[in-house]
Amino acid sequence: MSNGENRRNGPEFRTAPLVTSAAMVGAGTLIALTGLAIGFQHLLSATRRWVNEMEVPPRELARLKWTQARAAMAAGTSAWQNGTQPDPSRRASAMR
């Protein structure tokens, strides 16, 4: 290797293709974000319409189901703690 050689340590990049690719990536990102915003807005409005058309609002339905679950839990706890009393009429019919 002579002193007259112009040797670099890394690759040579041309700026024009890099600037073009960065601009295209930026434009694509902007288009993608716009598409996501439009899709999200549509889903939100469709969900609102669906909830408004319901006979029973979701909050009341959740409260009703919670009350039913608590009643079932109380009944199960009571049956587990107190046990069940045998029904004499069922025992007699089973022995026949």
Secondary structure, DSSP 8 states (H G I E B T S, - for coil): --TT----SS----HHHHHHHHHHHHHHHHHHHHHHHHHHHHHHHHHHHHHHT-SS-HHHHHHHHHHHHHHHHHHHHHHHHH-----HHHHHHHH-
